[in-house]
Amino acid sequence: FKVMKELRIMLDFISGPIWTEYFDKEKGRLLTGIEKVDNDKELWDINETIQELFTSYYHFDYNDQACFFDEEQEKKDKYKMLALLEKLKKRLYEINDGSFEIDDRETERVKNL
């Protein structure tokens, strides 16, 4: 009996959609604790592209607001983001050896923009 790890996909400021569990000092980066995921460069490149796009919606000291989230731009980029999320999930399915399951908390939200 093997415990399956959960891999959460959820967007947040300065954080890619792949939620990490801890910082590995030796590797110098955040990791999930799932070896197949942590060691896949292609996956992390997609993750970084999504992170950069989502983070670009945040503006600071904008229109007399300390922090502003550009919902209109997010809506304009809806199909671009959906395509990136699908690419990310496709890669996750390709490398999944049964050691993790995907908890996608973003695709439906983005579809409904």
RARAQUI-V786096 format. One record per residue. N is the residue number from 1. PSI is psi in whole degrees, 0 to 359 (NA if undefined). OMEGA is omega in radians with two decimals (NA if undefined). BURIAL is 1 if it has 24 or more other C-alpha atoms within 12 Angstrom, else 0. Layout:
n={N & N}
psi={PSI & PSI}
omega={OMEGA & OMEGA}
burial={BURIAL & BURIAL}
This chain:
n={1 & 2 & 3 & 4 & 5 & 6 & 7 & 8 & 9 & 10 & 11 & 12 & 13 & 14 & 15 & 16 & 17 & 18 & 19 & 20 & 21 & 22 & 23 & 24 & 25 & 26 & 27 & 28 & 29 & 30 & 31 & 32 & 33 & 34 & 35 & 36 & 37 & 38 & 39 & 40 & 41 & 42 & 43 & 44 & 45 & 46 & 47 & 48 & 49 & 50 & 51 & 52 & 53 & 54 & 55 & 56 & 57 & 58 & 59 & 60 & 61 & 62 & 63 & 64 & 65 & 66 & 67 & 68 & 69 & 70 & 71 & 72 & 73 & 74 & 75 & 76 & 77 & 78 & 79 & 80 & 81 & 82 & 83 & 84 & 85 & 86 & 87 & 88 & 89 & 90 & 91 & 92 & 93 & 94 & 95 & 96 & 97 & 98 & 99 & 100 & 101 & 102 & 103 & 104 & 105 & 106 & 107 & 108 & 109 & 110 & 111 & 112 & 113}
psi={117 & 133 & 126 & 133 & 152 & 131 & 112 & 136 & 112 & 131 & 142 & 161 & 132 & 36 & 128 & 170 & 338 & 115 & 132 & 162 & 327 & 163 & 125 & 111 & 322 & 316 & 344 & 30 & 168 & 142 & 161 & 338 & 3 & 108 & 313 & 324 & 312 & 333 & 10 & 103 & 318 & 317 & 315 & 332 & 317 & 315 & 316 & 321 & 317 & 317 & 314 & 319 & 311 & 318 & 333 & 346 & 348 & 132 & 141 & 146 & 55 & 128 & 47 & 20 & 139 & 318 & 131 & 131 & 122 & 86 & 326 & 318 & 322 & 318 & 319 & 326 & 8 & 308 & 329 & 314 & 317 & 318 & 319 & 318 & 320 & 319 & 317 & 311 & 323 & 315 & 320 & 317 & 324 & 322 & 352 & 119 & 16 & 3 & 353 & 158 & 152 & 127 & 91 & 108 & 9 & 321 & 313 & 320 & 315 & 320 & 327 & 7 & NA}
omega={-3.09 & 3.11 & 3.13 & 3.12 & 3.09 & 3.09 & -3.09 & 3.02 & -3.09 & -3.10 & 3.07 & -3.12 & 3.14 & 3.10 & 3.11 & -3.11 & 3.08 & -3.13 & -3.10 & -3.07 & -3.05 & 3.08 & 3.11 & -3.10 & -3.11 & -3.13 & 3.11 & 3.13 & 3.11 & -3.11 & 3.12 & -3.03 & 3.08 & -2.99 & -3.12 & -3.13 & -3.06 & -3.06 & -3.08 & -3.09 & -3.13 & 3.14 & -3.11 & 3.04 & 3.10 & 3.13 & -3.12 & 3.11 & 3.11 & 3.13 & -3.13 & 3.14 & -3.11 & -3.13 & 3.13 & 3.12 & -3.13 & 3.10 & -3.12 & -3.08 & -3.04 & -3.14 & -3.14 & 3.08 & 3.12 & 3.13 & -3.11 & 3.06 & -3.06 & -3.13 & 3.14 & 3.11 & 3.10 & 3.11 & 3.12 & -3.10 & -3.05 & -3.05 & 3.05 & 3.14 & 3.12 & 3.12 & 3.11 & 3.11 & 3.10 & 3.10 & 3.12 & -3.12 & 3.11 & 3.13 & 3.10 & 3.12 & 3.14 & -3.06 & -3.07 & 3.12 & -3.12 & -3.09 & 3.13 & 3.02 & -3.05 & 3.08 & -3.07 & -3.13 & -3.05 & -3.01 & 3.14 & 3.14 & -3.12 & 3.10 & -3.07 & 3.13 & NA}
burial={0 & 0 & 0 & 0 & 0 & 0 & 1 & 1 & 1 & 1 & 1 & 1 & 0 & 0 & 0 & 1 & 1 & 1 & 1 & 1 & 0 & 0 & 0 & 0 & 0 & 0 & 0 & 0 & 0 & 0 & 1 & 1 & 0 & 1 & 0 & 1 & 1 & 1 & 0 & 0 & 0 & 0 & 1 & 1 & 0 & 1 & 1 & 0 & 1 & 1 & 1 & 0 & 1 & 1 & 1 & 0 & 1 & 1 & 0 & 0 & 0 & 0 & 0 & 0 & 0 & 0 & 0 & 0 & 0 & 0 & 0 & 0 & 0 & 1 & 0 & 0 & 0 & 1 & 0 & 0 & 1 & 1 & 0 & 1 & 1 & 1 & 0 & 1 & 1 & 0 & 0 & 1 & 0 & 0 & 1 & 1 & 0 & 0 & 0 & 0 & 0 & 1 & 0 & 0 & 0 & 1 & 1 & 0 & 0 & 1 & 0 & 0 & 0}
